[in-house]
């Protein structure tokens, strides 16, 4: 159904609920229960990651959004406690504005990185590699093992 209607990709509450469920599973699984959890969301998935992070502040250690729609997190933005990195393509002007506005509504360690020459899907040569580098550095910084 979603292949035709595309309605589920904008059901942020449903996507966030699924992410919280996965987080609960990771917390209960012996091999991951002592690890910090990081969320990486792209496009509408970034909004869902931020909503889920707001729901699980003690579990989520960092969030990275790639070409994301953090505006879709709505009021949850102000409740996010996890350090958050927003990555946007330099040629994705409408999404840059949405991310700048969302950044202003967040009260955590946060940063906006704009990748020059990149469009929304980061299909240009080298741009996705830059996203990977930025995300990995953010996660290394904030996802230290739990004691």
N, CA, C and O atoms as CSV, one atom per row, in Angstrom:
chain,resi,resn,atom,element,x,y,z
A,1,UNK,N,N,0.812,-1.188,0.000
A,1,UNK,CA,C,0.000,0.000,0.000
A,1,UNK,C,C,0.865,1.266,0.000
A,1,UNK,O,O,0.584,2.198,-0.754
A,2,UNK,N,N,1.919,1.313,0.839
A,2,UNK,CA,C,2.720,2.525,0.938
A,2,UNK,C,C,3.450,2.835,-0.364
A,2,UNK,O,O,3.762,3.996,-0.631
A,3,UNK,N,N,3.724,1.826,-1.170
A,3,UNK,CA,C,4.364,2.084,-2.455
A,3,UNK,C,C,3.487,2.969,-3.337
A,3,UNK,O,O,3.994,3.747,-4.145
A,4,UNK,N,N,2.172,2.846,-3.178
A,4,UNK,CA,C,1.252,3.668,-3.964
A,4,UNK,C,C,0.921,4.988,-3.278
A,4,UNK,O,O,0.965,6.044,-3.909
A,5,UNK,N,N,0.590,4.933,-1.996
A,5,UNK,CA,C,0.092,6.130,-1.310
A,5,UNK,C,C,1.181,6.953,-0.639
A,5,UNK,O,O,1.028,8.164,-0.479
A,6,UNK,N,N,2.257,6.328,-0.254
A,6,UNK,CA,C,3.372,6.973,0.457
A,6,UNK,C,C,2.933,7.611,1.780
A,6,UNK,O,O,3.635,8.470,2.314
A,7,UNK,N,N,1.787,7.200,2.304
A,7,UNK,CA,C,1.283,7.830,3.515
A,7,UNK,C,C,2.062,7.413,4.764
A,7,UNK,O,O,2.190,8.209,5.695
A,8,UNK,N,N,2.579,6.194,4.806
A,8,UNK,CA,C,3.255,5.729,6.014
A,8,UNK,C,C,4.567,6.460,6.277
A,8,UNK,O,O,4.956,6.621,7.433
A,9,UNK,N,N,5.244,6.896,5.246
A,9,UNK,CA,C,6.514,7.582,5.471
A,9,UNK,C,C,6.321,8.939,6.146
A,9,UNK,O,O,7.281,9.524,6.647
A,10,UNK,N,N,5.087,9.441,6.164
A,10,UNK,CA,C,4.808,10.692,6.874
A,10,UNK,C,C,4.076,10.451,8.188
A,10,UNK,O,O,3.668,11.406,8.849
A,11,UNK,N,N,3.903,9.186,8.577
A,11,UNK,CA,C,3.290,8.865,9.868
A,11,UNK,C,C,4.414,8.837,10.903
A,11,UNK,O,O,4.904,7.773,11.283
A,12,UNK,N,N,4.806,10.020,11.345
A,12,UNK,CA,C,5.951,10.167,12.239
A,12,UNK,C,C,5.730,9.427,13.547
A,12,UNK,O,O,6.658,8.815,14.076
A,13,UNK,N,N,4.511,9.476,14.077
A,13,UNK,CA,C,4.239,8.781,15.341
A,13,UNK,C,C,4.428,7.275,15.196
A,13,UNK,O,O,5.001,6.637,16.079
A,14,UNK,N,N,3.957,6.705,14.101
A,14,UNK,CA,C,4.130,5.265,13.867
A,14,UNK,C,C,5.611,4.914,13.724
A,14,UNK,O,O,6.077,3.936,14.309
A,15,UNK,N,N,6.342,5.700,12.956
A,15,UNK,CA,C,7.768,5.435,12.767
A,15,UNK,C,C,8.525,5.571,14.081
A,15,UNK,O,O,9.404,4.760,14.372
A,16,UNK,N,N,8.194,6.590,14.882
A,16,UNK,CA,C,8.853,6.774,16.175
A,16,UNK,C,C,8.523,5.625,17.118
A,16,UNK,O,O,9.388,5.161,17.860
A,17,UNK,N,N,7.284,5.168,17.092
A,17,UNK,CA,C,6.875,4.044,17.937
A,17,UNK,C,C,7.687,2.793,17.603
A,17,UNK,O,O,8.092,2.054,18.500
A,18,UNK,N,N,7.920,2.560,16.326
A,18,UNK,CA,C,8.721,1.406,15.902
A,18,UNK,C,C,10.165,1.547,16.380
A,18,UNK,O,O,10.791,0.569,16.790
A,19,UNK,N,N,10.680,2.756,16.322
A,19,UNK,CA,C,12.051,3.000,16.770
A,19,UNK,C,C,12.172,2.816,18.285
A,19,UNK,O,O,13.162,2.263,18.763
A,20,UNK,N,N,11.189,3.268,19.030
A,20,UNK,CA,C,11.175,3.038,20.473
A,20,UNK,C,C,11.112,1.536,20.760
A,20,UNK,O,O,11.774,1.056,21.679
A,21,UNK,N,N,10.331,0.800,19.990
A,21,UNK,CA,C,10.268,-0.656,20.149
A,21,UNK,C,C,11.615,-1.315,19.911
A,21,UNK,O,O,12.013,-2.216,20.650
A,22,UNK,N,N,12.312,-0.866,18.883
A,22,UNK,CA,C,13.651,-1.409,18.607
A,22,UNK,C,C,14.612,-1.052,19.737
A,22,UNK,O,O,15.467,-1.855,20.110
A,23,UNK,N,N,14.470,0.139,20.271
A,23,UNK,CA,C,15.302,0.568,21.399
A,23,UNK,C,C,15.035,-0.304,22.618
A,23,UNK,O,O,15.970,-0.710,23.309
A,24,UNK,N,N,13.772,-0.594,22.885
A,24,UNK,CA,C,13.424,-1.478,24.002
A,24,UNK,C,C,14.051,-2.855,23.822
A,24,UNK,O,O,14.564,-3.436,24.779
A,25,UNK,N,N,14.011,-3.376,22.602
A,25,UNK,CA,C,14.597,-4.683,22.325
A,25,UNK,C,C,16.106,-4.646,22.587
A,25,UNK,O,O,16.650,-5.549,23.224
A,26,UNK,N,N,16.784,-3.592,22.092
A,26,UNK,CA,C,18.223,-3.470,22.301
A,26,UNK,C,C,18.558,-3.390,23.787
A,26,UNK,O,O,19.568,-3.939,24.229
A,27,UNK,N,N,17.725,-2.719,24.546
A,27,UNK,CA,C,17.964,-2.582,25.976
A,27,UNK,C,C,17.788,-3.915,26.693
A,27,UNK,O,O,18.471,-4.175,27.684
A,28,UNK,N,N,16.894,-4.756,26.212
A,28,UNK,CA,C,16.642,-6.052,26.843
A,28,UNK,C,C,17.605,-7.147,26.396
A,28,UNK,O,O,17.735,-8.163,27.079
A,29,UNK,N,N,18.280,-6.962,25.268
A,29,UNK,CA,C,19.170,-7.980,24.718
A,29,UNK,C,C,20.525,-7.901,25.434
A,29,UNK,O,O,21.129,-6.829,25.475
A,30,UNK,N,N,21.008,-9.003,25.992
A,30,UNK,CA,C,22.250,-8.972,26.767
A,30,UNK,C,C,23.456,-8.405,26.008
A,30,UNK,O,O,24.305,-7.746,26.609
A,31,UNK,N,N,23.537,-8.647,24.725
A,31,UNK,CA,C,24.689,-8.185,23.952
A,31,UNK,C,C,24.726,-6.685,23.697
A,31,UNK,O,O,25.761,-6.149,23.304
A,32,UNK,N,N,23.611,-6.006,23.917
A,32,UNK,CA,C,23.566,-4.561,23.634
A,32,UNK,C,C,23.058,-3.727,24.812
A,32,UNK,O,O,23.009,-2.501,24.718
A,33,UNK,N,N,22.687,-4.362,25.902
A,33,UNK,CA,C,22.035,-3.605,26.974
A,33,UNK,C,C,22.938,-2.585,27.655
A,33,UNK,O,O,22.433,-1.669,28.305
A,34,UNK,N,N,24.248,-2.712,27.529
A,34,UNK,CA,C,25.142,-1.734,28.138
A,34,UNK,C,C,25.720,-0.739,27.140
A,34,UNK,O,O,26.618,0.033,27.478
A,35,UNK,N,N,25.217,-0.754,25.935
A,35,UNK,CA,C,25.710,0.170,24.905
A,35,UNK,C,C,24.820,1.399,24.823
A,35,UNK,O,O,23.618,1.337,25.083
A,36,UNK,N,N,25.438,2.521,24.456
A,36,UNK,CA,C,24.674,3.732,24.192
A,36,UNK,C,C,24.041,3.582,22.812
A,36,UNK,O,O,24.611,2.939,21.931
A,37,UNK,N,N,22.890,4.162,22.629
A,37,UNK,CA,C,22.143,4.025,21.382
A,37,UNK,C,C,22.186,5.337,20.623
A,37,UNK,O,O,22.009,6.412,21.196
A,38,UNK,N,N,22.423,5.231,19.329
A,38,UNK,CA,C,22.391,6.398,18.453
A,38,UNK,C,C,21.359,6.180,17.367
A,38,UNK,O,O,21.195,5.066,16.870
A,39,UNK,N,N,20.670,7.235,17.000
A,39,UNK,CA,C,19.689,7.183,15.911
A,39,UNK,C,C,20.238,7.963,14.721
A,39,UNK,O,O,20.791,9.051,14.875
A,40,UNK,N,N,20.075,7.387,13.533
A,40,UNK,CA,C,20.411,8.054,12.281
A,40,UNK,C,C,19.141,8.064,11.447
A,40,UNK,O,O,18.617,7.006,11.099
A,41,UNK,N,N,18.648,9.243,11.125
A,41,UNK,CA,C,17.428,9.335,10.334
A,41,UNK,C,C,17.640,10.187,9.101
A,41,UNK,O,O,18.325,11.209,9.143
A,42,UNK,N,N,17.043,9.751,7.999
A,42,UNK,CA,C,17.105,10.507,6.751
A,42,UNK,C,C,15.697,10.924,6.363
A,42,UNK,O,O,14.741,10.172,6.553
A,43,UNK,N,N,15.578,12.105,5.829
A,43,UNK,CA,C,14.301,12.651,5.371
A,43,UNK,C,C,13.267,12.598,6.490
A,43,UNK,O,O,13.520,13.121,7.575
A,44,UNK,N,N,12.112,11.983,6.260
A,44,UNK,CA,C,11.086,11.949,7.308
A,44,UNK,C,C,11.524,11.099,8.492
A,44,UNK,O,O,11.050,11.301,9.610
A,45,UNK,N,N,12.422,10.155,8.256
A,45,UNK,CA,C,12.945,9.325,9.333
A,45,UNK,C,C,13.664,10.136,10.394
A,45,UNK,O,O,13.741,9.714,11.548
A,46,UNK,N,N,14.192,11.293,10.023
A,46,UNK,CA,C,14.849,12.151,11.007
A,46,UNK,C,C,13.831,12.709,11.996
A,46,UNK,O,O,14.112,12.801,13.191
A,47,UNK,N,N,12.666,13.077,11.512
A,47,UNK,CA,C,11.611,13.545,12.409
A,47,UNK,C,C,11.218,12.459,13.391
A,47,UNK,O,O,11.034,12.724,14.579
A,48,UNK,N,N,11.089,11.236,12.896
A,48,UNK,CA,C,10.738,10.109,13.755
A,48,UNK,C,C,11.844,9.827,14.768
A,48,UNK,O,O,11.556,9.535,15.929
A,49,UNK,N,N,13.103,9.910,14.346
A,49,UNK,CA,C,14.223,9.677,15.256
A,49,UNK,C,C,14.220,10.697,16.390
A,49,UNK,O,O,14.510,10.353,17.535
A,50,UNK,N,N,13.897,11.935,16.080
A,50,UNK,CA,C,13.867,12.966,17.112
A,50,UNK,C,C,12.702,12.768,18.077
A,50,UNK,O,O,12.855,12.983,19.280
A,51,UNK,N,N,11.550,12.364,17.571
A,51,UNK,CA,C,10.410,12.065,18.451
A,51,UNK,C,C,10.769,10.903,19.369
A,51,UNK,O,O,10.518,10.965,20.573
A,52,UNK,N,N,11.353,9.849,18.815
A,52,UNK,CA,C,11.737,8.689,19.623
A,52,UNK,C,C,12.804,9.064,20.644
A,52,UNK,O,O,12.763,8.589,21.779
A,53,UNK,N,N,13.754,9.904,20.262
A,53,UNK,CA,C,14.792,10.349,21.200
A,53,UNK,C,C,14.177,11.124,22.357
A,53,UNK,O,O,14.623,10.992,23.496
A,54,UNK,N,N,13.163,11.924,22.078
A,54,UNK,CA,C,12.474,12.667,23.137
A,54,UNK,C,C,11.736,11.725,24.074
A,54,UNK,O,O,11.603,12.002,25.266
A,55,UNK,N,N,11.254,10.604,23.529
A,55,UNK,CA,C,10.532,9.621,24.340
A,55,UNK,C,C,11.474,8.786,25.214
A,55,UNK,O,O,11.066,8.295,26.266
A,56,UNK,N,N,12.707,8.626,24.792
A,56,UNK,CA,C,13.666,7.770,25.504
A,56,UNK,C,C,14.954,8.537,25.836
A,56,UNK,O,O,16.032,8.132,25.402
A,57,UNK,N,N,14.864,9.625,26.588
A,57,UNK,CA,C,16.050,10.456,26.839
A,57,UNK,C,C,17.179,9.746,27.578
A,57,UNK,O,O,18.344,10.101,27.399
A,58,UNK,N,N,16.863,8.761,28.393
A,58,UNK,CA,C,17.914,8.053,29.129
A,58,UNK,C,C,18.612,6.997,28.286
A,58,UNK,O,O,19.665,6.491,28.676
A,59,UNK,N,N,18.048,6.663,27.150
A,59,UNK,CA,C,18.592,5.592,26.324
A,59,UNK,C,C,19.342,6.094,25.088
A,59,UNK,O,O,20.302,5.463,24.644
A,60,UNK,N,N,18.911,7.216,24.540
A,60,UNK,CA,C,19.474,7.694,23.266
A,60,UNK,C,C,20.594,8.686,23.552
A,60,UNK,O,O,20.382,9.732,24.165
A,61,UNK,N,N,21.792,8.330,23.093
A,61,UNK,CA,C,22.961,9.142,23.367
A,61,UNK,C,C,23.301,10.154,22.298
A,61,UNK,O,O,24.050,11.095,22.562
A,62,UNK,N,N,22.763,9.986,21.079
A,62,UNK,CA,C,23.060,10.917,19.988
A,62,UNK,C,C,22.096,10.674,18.839
A,62,UNK,O,O,21.586,9.570,18.644
A,63,UNK,N,N,21.863,11.741,18.086
A,63,UNK,CA,C,21.003,11.669,16.902
A,63,UNK,C,C,21.729,12.358,15.753
A,63,UNK,O,O,22.332,13.417,15.930
A,64,UNK,N,N,21.663,11.742,14.569
A,64,UNK,CA,C,22.164,12.360,13.336
A,64,UNK,C,C,21.025,12.345,12.326
A,64,UNK,O,O,20.355,11.331,12.132
A,65,UNK,N,N,20.826,13.490,11.690
A,65,UNK,CA,C,19.811,13.645,10.655
A,65,UNK,C,C,20.503,13.965,9.342
A,65,UNK,O,O,21.315,14.888,9.278
A,66,UNK,N,N,20.186,13.202,8.280
A,66,UNK,CA,C,20.767,13.451,6.957
A,66,UNK,C,C,19.677,13.890,5.999
A,66,UNK,O,O,18.775,13.117,5.678
A,67,UNK,N,N,19.759,15.134,5.543
A,67,UNK,CA,C,18.737,15.638,4.630
A,67,UNK,C,C,17.367,15.509,5.265
A,67,UNK,O,O,16.369,15.249,4.592
A,68,UNK,N,N,17.342,15.693,6.561
A,68,UNK,CA,C,16.155,15.367,7.337
A,68,UNK,C,C,15.104,16.448,7.412
A,68,UNK,O,O,15.302,17.598,7.021
A,69,UNK,N,N,13.978,16.014,7.937
A,69,UNK,CA,C,12.839,16.881,8.187
A,69,UNK,C,C,12.586,16.945,9.696
A,69,UNK,O,O,11.581,16.418,10.175
A,70,UNK,N,N,13.484,17.582,10.446
A,70,UNK,CA,C,13.300,17.661,11.888
A,70,UNK,C,C,12.048,18.443,12.270
A,70,UNK,O,O,11.525,18.291,13.374
A,71,UNK,N,N,11.578,19.270,11.360
A,71,UNK,CA,C,10.347,20.030,11.621
A,71,UNK,C,C,9.163,19.103,11.880
A,71,UNK,O,O,8.217,19.478,12.571
A,72,UNK,N,N,9.217,17.880,11.318
A,72,UNK,CA,C,8.126,16.930,11.501
A,72,UNK,C,C,8.074,16.366,12.919
A,72,UNK,O,O,7.108,15.692,13.278
A,73,UNK,N,N,9.094,16.630,13.724
A,73,UNK,CA,C,9.086,16.194,15.122
A,73,UNK,C,C,8.201,17.099,15.973
A,73,UNK,O,O,7.850,16.746,17.099
A,74,UNK,N,N,7.845,18.249,15.445
A,74,UNK,CA,C,6.924,19.150,16.143
A,74,UNK,C,C,7.406,19.549,17.522
A,74,UNK,O,O,8.560,19.935,17.704
A,75,UNK,N,N,6.504,19.450,18.497
A,75,UNK,CA,C,6.790,19.871,19.869
A,75,UNK,C,C,7.851,19.008,20.538
A,75,UNK,O,O,8.449,19.426,21.530
A,76,UNK,N,N,8.093,17.819,20.014
A,76,UNK,CA,C,9.111,16.939,20.605
A,76,UNK,C,C,10.511,17.534,20.499
A,76,UNK,O,O,11.387,17.179,21.287
A,77,UNK,N,N,10.738,18.427,19.546
A,77,UNK,CA,C,12.067,19.034,19.376
A,77,UNK,C,C,12.575,19.642,20.670
A,77,UNK,O,O,13.748,19.486,21.007
A,78,UNK,N,N,11.721,20.325,21.390
A,78,UNK,CA,C,12.127,20.996,22.627
A,78,UNK,C,C,12.434,20.000,23.746
A,78,UNK,O,O,13.056,20.368,24.742
A,79,UNK,N,N,12.005,18.742,23.595
A,79,UNK,CA,C,12.220,17.733,24.630
A,79,UNK,C,C,13.393,16.807,24.332
A,79,UNK,O,O,13.737,15.966,25.162
A,80,UNK,N,N,14.006,16.945,23.171
A,80,UNK,CA,C,15.151,16.099,22.821
A,80,UNK,C,C,16.324,16.461,23.732
A,80,UNK,O,O,16.680,17.631,23.869
A,81,UNK,N,N,16.917,15.438,24.349
A,81,UNK,CA,C,18.070,15.649,25.219
A,81,UNK,C,C,19.367,15.139,24.604
A,81,UNK,O,O,20.450,15.486,25.076
A,82,UNK,N,N,19.274,14.332,23.570
A,82,UNK,CA,C,20.462,13.753,22.939
A,82,UNK,C,C,21.143,14.787,22.045
A,82,UNK,O,O,20.468,15.514,21.316
A,83,UNK,N,N,22.463,14.860,22.095
A,83,UNK,CA,C,23.190,15.734,21.168
A,83,UNK,C,C,22.778,15.394,19.735
A,83,UNK,O,O,22.713,14.225,19.357
A,84,UNK,N,N,22.502,16.432,18.948
A,84,UNK,CA,C,21.910,16.226,17.622
A,84,UNK,C,C,22.702,16.955,16.544
A,84,UNK,O,O,22.992,18.145,16.659
A,85,UNK,N,N,23.044,16.212,15.494
A,85,UNK,CA,C,23.730,16.758,14.331
A,85,UNK,C,C,22.768,16.739,13.153
A,85,UNK,O,O,22.231,15.690,12.798
A,86,UNK,N,N,22.556,17.889,12.558
A,86,UNK,CA,C,21.706,18.007,11.368
A,86,UNK,C,C,22.624,18.234,10.173
A,86,UNK,O,O,23.401,19.188,10.161
A,87,UNK,N,N,22.541,17.366,9.170
A,87,UNK,CA,C,23.368,17.462,7.967
A,87,UNK,C,C,22.447,17.717,6.779
A,87,UNK,O,O,21.504,16.962,6.545
A,88,UNK,N,N,22.724,18.781,6.032
A,88,UNK,CA,C,21.874,19.164,4.909
A,88,UNK,C,C,22.760,19.487,3.712
A,88,UNK,O,O,23.863,20.012,3.861
A,89,UNK,N,N,22.262,19.167,2.531
A,89,UNK,CA,C,22.968,19.515,1.308
A,89,UNK,C,C,22.917,21.008,1.042
A,89,UNK,O,O,21.886,21.647,1.250
A,90,UNK,N,N,24.019,21.556,0.586
A,90,UNK,CA,C,24.107,22.988,0.321
A,90,UNK,C,C,23.159,23.474,-0.756
A,90,UNK,O,O,22.812,24.654,-0.783
A,91,UNK,N,N,22.731,22.583,-1.650
A,91,UNK,CA,C,21.795,22.965,-2.714
A,91,UNK,C,C,20.353,22.596,-2.370
A,91,UNK,O,O,19.470,22.709,-3.220
A,92,UNK,N,N,20.110,22.165,-1.157
A,92,UNK,CA,C,18.768,21.765,-0.712
A,92,UNK,C,C,18.156,22.904,0.112
A,92,UNK,O,O,17.882,22.757,1.303
A,93,UNK,N,N,17.952,24.036,-0.555
A,93,UNK,CA,C,17.578,25.286,0.116
A,93,UNK,C,C,16.345,25.164,1.008
A,93,UNK,O,O,16.398,25.622,2.150
A,94,UNK,N,N,15.247,24.577,0.558
A,94,UNK,CA,C,14.082,24.504,1.462
A,94,UNK,C,C,14.367,23.717,2.741
A,94,UNK,O,O,13.890,24.078,3.817
A,95,UNK,N,N,15.145,22.643,2.618
A,95,UNK,CA,C,15.436,21.808,3.783
A,95,UNK,C,C,16.439,22.506,4.708
A,95,UNK,O,O,16.403,22.298,5.921
A,96,UNK,N,N,17.318,23.318,4.159
A,96,UNK,CA,C,18.223,24.110,5.005
A,96,UNK,C,C,17.387,24.985,5.936
A,96,UNK,O,O,17.649,25.040,7.138
A,97,UNK,N,N,16.394,25.663,5.392
A,97,UNK,CA,C,15.536,26.522,6.204
A,97,UNK,C,C,14.802,25.758,7.285
A,97,UNK,O,O,14.715,26.219,8.423
A,98,UNK,N,N,14.274,24.595,6.943
A,98,UNK,CA,C,13.568,23.768,7.925
A,98,UNK,C,C,14.502,23.342,9.049
A,98,UNK,O,O,14.104,23.316,10.214
A,99,UNK,N,N,15.746,23.008,8.702
A,99,UNK,CA,C,16.714,22.580,9.700
A,99,UNK,C,C,17.174,23.747,10.568
A,99,UNK,O,O,17.382,23.571,11.768
A,100,UNK,N,N,17.337,24.919,9.995
A,100,UNK,CA,C,17.708,26.094,10.787
A,100,UNK,C,C,16.618,26.423,11.801
A,100,UNK,O,O,16.910,26.745,12.953
A,101,UNK,N,N,15.380,26.343,11.374
A,101,UNK,CA,C,14.264,26.607,12.282
A,101,UNK,C,C,14.219,25.568,13.403
A,101,UNK,O,O,14.036,25.921,14.568
A,102,UNK,N,N,14.382,24.303,13.060
A,102,UNK,CA,C,14.366,23.234,14.061
A,102,UNK,C,C,15.515,23.402,15.052
A,102,UNK,O,O,15.341,23.197,16.253
A,103,UNK,N,N,16.674,23.771,14.552
A,103,UNK,CA,C,17.842,23.980,15.404
A,103,UNK,C,C,17.534,25.014,16.488
A,103,UNK,O,O,17.932,24.854,17.642
A,104,UNK,N,N,16.830,26.063,16.109
A,104,UNK,CA,C,16.471,27.110,17.058
A,104,UNK,C,C,15.492,26.656,18.125
A,104,UNK,O,O,15.402,27.278,19.184
A,105,UNK,N,N,14.765,25.595,17.869
A,105,UNK,CA,C,13.769,25.087,18.824
A,105,UNK,C,C,14.338,24.036,19.767
A,105,UNK,O,O,13.668,23.613,20.709
A,106,UNK,N,N,15.578,23.616,19.512
A,106,UNK,CA,C,16.197,22.569,20.328
A,106,UNK,C,C,17.075,23.209,21.403
A,106,UNK,O,O,17.691,24.252,21.185
A,107,UNK,N,N,17.116,22.557,22.572
A,107,UNK,CA,C,17.859,23.087,23.714
A,107,UNK,C,C,18.918,22.101,24.191
A,107,UNK,O,O,19.080,21.881,25.391
A,108,UNK,N,N,19.631,21.512,23.245
A,108,UNK,CA,C,20.656,20.509,23.540
A,108,UNK,C,C,21.930,20.878,22.796
A,108,UNK,O,O,21.970,21.864,22.059
A,109,UNK,N,N,22.971,20.075,22.997
A,109,UNK,CA,C,24.161,20.180,22.167
A,109,UNK,C,C,23.714,19.864,20.743
A,109,UNK,O,O,23.151,18.800,20.486
A,110,UNK,N,N,23.963,20.785,19.826
A,110,UNK,CA,C,23.444,20.622,18.462
A,110,UNK,C,C,24.350,21.337,17.484
A,110,UNK,O,O,25.085,22.259,17.838
A,111,UNK,N,N,24.277,20.884,16.235
A,111,UNK,CA,C,25.067,21.528,15.187
A,111,UNK,C,C,24.408,21.270,13.845
A,111,UNK,O,O,23.829,20.208,13.617
A,112,UNK,N,N,24.500,22.242,12.969
A,112,UNK,CA,C,24.032,22.114,11.591
A,112,UNK,C,C,25.257,22.120,10.696
A,112,UNK,O,O,26.061,23.051,10.731
A,113,UNK,N,N,25.394,21.072,9.890
A,113,UNK,CA,C,26.486,20.965,8.915
A,113,UNK,C,C,25.864,21.005,7.528
A,113,UNK,O,O,24.958,20.231,7.220
A,114,UNK,N,N,26.351,21.900,6.707
A,114,UNK,CA,C,25.870,22.007,5.325
A,114,UNK,C,C,26.980,21.500,4.408
A,114,UNK,O,O,28.098,22.015,4.418
A,115,UNK,N,N,26.649,20.482,3.616
A,115,UNK,CA,C,27.620,19.880,2.705
A,115,UNK,C,C,27.524,20.613,1.362
A,115,UNK,O,O,26.518,20.495,0.662
A,116,UNK,N,N,28.567,21.368,1.002
A,116,UNK,CA,C,28.536,22.145,-0.236
A,116,UNK,C,C,28.309,21.269,-1.463
A,116,UNK,O,O,28.864,20.175,-1.573
A,117,UNK,N,N,27.488,21.766,-2.380
A,117,UNK,CA,C,27.255,21.089,-3.656
A,117,UNK,C,C,26.316,19.900,-3.597
A,117,UNK,O,O,26.037,19.293,-4.630
A,118,UNK,N,N,25.821,19.549,-2.415
A,118,UNK,CA,C,24.949,18.377,-2.286
A,118,UNK,C,C,23.483,18.760,-2.437
A,118,UNK,O,O,23.054,19.824,-1.992
A,119,UNK,N,N,22.727,17.875,-3.070
A,119,UNK,CA,C,21.280,18.036,-3.154
A,119,UNK,C,C,20.643,17.161,-2.073
A,119,UNK,O,O,21.348,16.615,-1.225
A,120,UNK,N,N,19.340,17.029,-2.098
A,120,UNK,CA,C,18.614,16.359,-1.021
A,120,UNK,C,C,19.059,14.919,-0.768
A,120,UNK,O,O,19.146,14.503,0.387
A,121,UNK,N,N,19.337,14.165,-1.797
A,121,UNK,CA,C,19.697,12.756,-1.636
A,121,UNK,C,C,21.205,12.507,-1.571
A,121,UNK,O,O,21.636,11.360,-1.457
A,122,UNK,N,N,22.006,13.569,-1.642
A,122,UNK,CA,C,23.461,13.460,-1.558
A,122,UNK,C,C,24.010,12.487,-2.594
A,122,UNK,O,O,24.851,11.642,-2.285
A,123,UNK,N,N,23.528,12.615,-3.815
A,123,UNK,CA,C,23.954,11.715,-4.893
A,123,UNK,C,C,25.217,12.193,-5.601
A,123,UNK,O,O,25.783,11.452,-6.404
A,124,UNK,N,N,25.663,13.391,-5.328
A,124,UNK,CA,C,26.838,13.933,-5.982
A,124,UNK,C,C,28.102,13.255,-5.452
A,124,UNK,O,O,28.153,12.839,-4.294
A,125,UNK,N,N,29.093,13.150,-6.284
A,125,UNK,CA,C,30.338,12.469,-5.941
A,125,UNK,C,C,30.928,13.040,-4.647
A,125,UNK,O,O,31.136,14.245,-4.510
A,126,UNK,N,N,31.183,12.142,-3.720
A,126,UNK,CA,C,31.845,12.510,-2.476
A,126,UNK,C,C,30.944,13.044,-1.374
A,126,UNK,O,O,31.375,13.143,-0.225
A,127,UNK,N,N,29.700,13.392,-1.699
A,127,UNK,CA,C,28.855,14.017,-0.682
A,127,UNK,C,C,28.358,13.017,0.365
A,127,UNK,O,O,28.290,13.348,1.549
A,128,UNK,N,N,28.016,11.824,-0.049
A,128,UNK,CA,C,27.564,10.823,0.916
A,128,UNK,C,C,28.728,10.371,1.805
A,128,UNK,O,O,28.530,10.044,2.975
A,129,UNK,N,N,29.924,10.356,1.250
A,129,UNK,CA,C,31.104,10.037,2.041
A,129,UNK,C,C,31.319,11.094,3.116
A,129,UNK,O,O,31.721,10.773,4.234
A,130,UNK,N,N,31.052,12.352,2.782
A,130,UNK,CA,C,31.169,13.433,3.767
A,130,UNK,C,C,30.121,13.273,4.862
A,130,UNK,O,O,30.412,13.502,6.036
A,131,UNK,N,N,28.907,12.882,4.490
A,131,UNK,CA,C,27.863,12.613,5.492
A,131,UNK,C,C,28.340,11.501,6.422
A,131,UNK,O,O,28.199,11.612,7.640
A,132,UNK,N,N,28.895,10.445,5.869
A,132,UNK,CA,C,29.385,9.322,6.673
A,132,UNK,C,C,30.471,9.767,7.640
A,132,UNK,O,O,30.473,9.367,8.804
A,133,UNK,N,N,31.387,10.587,7.163
A,133,UNK,CA,C,32.475,11.085,8.010
A,133,UNK,C,C,31.924,11.917,9.168
A,133,UNK,O,O,32.324,11.729,10.317
A,134,UNK,N,N,31.008,12.833,8.863
A,134,UNK,CA,C,30.420,13.694,9.897
A,134,UNK,C,C,29.631,12.880,10.921
A,134,UNK,O,O,29.754,13.098,12.126
A,135,UNK,N,N,28.826,11.946,10.434
A,135,UNK,CA,C,28.001,11.125,11.337
A,135,UNK,C,C,28.879,10.259,12.230
A,135,UNK,O,O,28.639,10.167,13.434
A,136,UNK,N,N,29.889,9.626,11.654
A,136,UNK,CA,C,30.766,8.758,12.442
A,136,UNK,C,C,31.476,9.547,13.537
A,136,UNK,O,O,31.601,9.072,14.666
A,137,UNK,N,N,31.935,10.741,13.209
A,137,UNK,CA,C,32.615,11.570,14.209
A,137,UNK,C,C,31.655,11.964,15.334
A,137,UNK,O,O,32.038,11.965,16.504
A,138,UNK,N,N,30.423,12.293,14.985
A,138,UNK,CA,C,29.421,12.674,15.986
A,138,UNK,C,C,29.123,11.491,16.921
A,138,UNK,O,O,29.091,11.644,18.142
A,139,UNK,N,N,28.911,10.334,16.334
A,139,UNK,CA,C,28.621,9.152,17.146
A,139,UNK,C,C,29.818,8.766,18.018
A,139,UNK,O,O,29.636,8.402,19.180
A,140,UNK,N,N,31.032,8.840,17.482
A,140,UNK,CA,C,32.222,8.529,18.288
A,140,UNK,C,C,32.322,9.469,19.483
A,140,UNK,O,O,32.710,9.056,20.576
A,141,UNK,N,N,31.979,10.706,19.273
A,141,UNK,CA,C,32.062,11.705,20.337
A,141,UNK,C,C,31.042,11.447,21.457
A,141,UNK,O,O,31.365,11.609,22.633
A,142,UNK,N,N,29.832,11.054,21.103
A,142,UNK,CA,C,28.743,10.997,22.087
A,142,UNK,C,C,28.289,9.604,22.512
A,142,UNK,O,O,27.548,9.471,23.486
A,143,UNK,N,N,28.712,8.590,21.815
A,143,UNK,CA,C,28.258,7.239,22.176
A,143,UNK,C,C,29.371,6.463,22.882
A,143,UNK,O,O,29.919,5.505,22.336
A,144,UNK,N,N,29.688,6.884,24.080
A,144,UNK,CA,C,30.672,6.170,24.870
A,144,UNK,C,C,29.980,5.025,25.610
A,144,UNK,O,O,28.790,5.116,25.912
A,145,UNK,N,N,30.706,3.958,25.903
A,145,UNK,CA,C,30.098,2.814,26.592
A,145,UNK,C,C,29.508,3.221,27.944
A,145,UNK,O,O,30.024,4.101,28.632
A,146,UNK,N,N,28.435,2.564,28.292
A,146,UNK,CA,C,27.801,2.801,29.585
A,146,UNK,C,C,28.543,2.022,30.651
A,146,UNK,O,O,29.068,0.938,30.399
A,147,UNK,N,N,28.579,2.588,31.844
A,147,UNK,CA,C,29.305,1.947,32.939
A,147,UNK,C,C,28.470,1.045,33.765
A,147,UNK,O,O,28.966,0.445,34.719
